[in-house]
């Protein structure tokens, strides 16, 4: 008779997330998660099939923190900003898993519910058909990219300081931009970039 399971899927997912937070996405493996749970690798297979299922559990675990209900009322772009900030709040502390939100966007219920809400807001704004498909993908791409960039280094970080010190005769525009960037915090950067994306999406007649 097979031994009874003593762990929940959320506990397995939490262990996998801890591995990713500590060792990066490349560090995720059945062996590493089993060690985190103080199990043998073979024992872990009683709970999950493989690394792909582990990845899906991790994505679902973090999406469980994201409220999928649409914000009530207000301009369409402010409503999408709220949905974007919810993702940033949930995934910002686990930026290393952001690539998984793309690879599991079709099979994660949390991802599908979030996308359904944003697609509905776009429709309310008059953004439909091919424009809606492009708009939804653009919003997702911005959020994922912005969180990853913030994780790699804040805009006011050392990289920006180095660019600001470049010779002005060779890189005048980059150096000047970096000098301004040194004074922009992560919240201002995220909201400002998102606002620019949404302004572009609304240029086709959204209300």
C-alpha positions, -999 to +999 in steps of 0.1 A: +000+000+000+013+035-008+022+056+022-003+084+030+005+119+021+015+142+050+021+174+030-003+197+012+004+211-023+007+245-008+035+233+015+053+218-015+048+250-035+061+271-005+092+249-003+098+253-041+093+291-038+118+292-010+144+274-032+138+299-060+140+329-037+173+317-023+190+300-053+172+315-084+150+298-109+180+277-121+183+262-086+148+247-087+149+209-090+131+180-074+162+172-054+164+208-040+127+209-031+129+175-014+159+187+006+139+218+016+111+196+029+135+171+045+123+143+022+140+120-001+137+129-038+117+098-045+093+107-017+086+140-033+072+122-064+043+112-043+032+148-044+042+161-078+051+146-112+080+167-121+096+202-121+070+215-145+042+207-121+063+223-093+066+255-114+028+256-118+022+252-081+046+280-073+028+303-098-006+294-084+007+300-048+017+335-055-014+343-077-035+332-047-025+365-031-038+385-061-074+397-059-090+389-093-121+410-088-122+441-109-119+475-092-153+492-089-158+522-111-133+548-122-115+554-155-104+523-173-067+531-171-069+536-133-086+502-130-059+485-150-033+503-129-049+487-098-047+453-114-011+458-123-002+470-088-018+439-073+005+418-094+035+439-085+027+436-048+023+398-050+052+390-073+076+418-065+091+399-036+096+368-058+109+384-090+129+354-100+097+335-107+084+361-132+094+340-163+072+312-149+042+336-152+047+335-190+053+298-194+023+289-172-001+317-183-023+292-201-027+267-172-026+289-141-061+296-129-048+327-111-032+340-143-064+333-163-086+351-138-063+381-137-063+382-175-101+379-177-105+409-155-081+430-174-096+419-208-130+429-194-117+464-184-103+468-219-136+459-234-154+484-212-129+510-226-138+501-262-106+482-268-118+451-286-107+426-313-071+425-323-064+458-304-075+441-272-052+411-278-022+434-284-032+456-254-034+427-230-001+413-241+015+447-238+003+452-203+015+418-192+049+423-209+054+457-192+045+443-157+068+413-160+097+433-175+094+461-150+094+437-120+125+419-134+143+451-141+136+464-106+149+431-092+181+433-112+188+468-100+167+499-091+167+528-115+186+549-089+211+521-084+248+517-093+242+510-130+225+543-134+253+561-115+278+546-138+259+557-169+255+592-155+293+594-153+298+585-190+316+611-211+291+637-222+307+642-256+302+605-265+270+596-247+252+630-240+217+616-241+223+585-220+243+605-194+217+632-191+188+606-188+207+587-161+213+619-141+175+623-139+170+586-133+191+587-102+163+605-085+134+582-095+122+557-070+108+522-079+071+532-073+074+563-095+092+543-121+066+515-122+036+538-122+052+562-148+061+534-172+026+518-169+010+552-174+030+556-207+019+522-219-018+529-211-017+563-228-005+545-259-032+519-257-059+546-252-047+565-283-070+544-306-102+559-291-106+543-257-128+563-233 
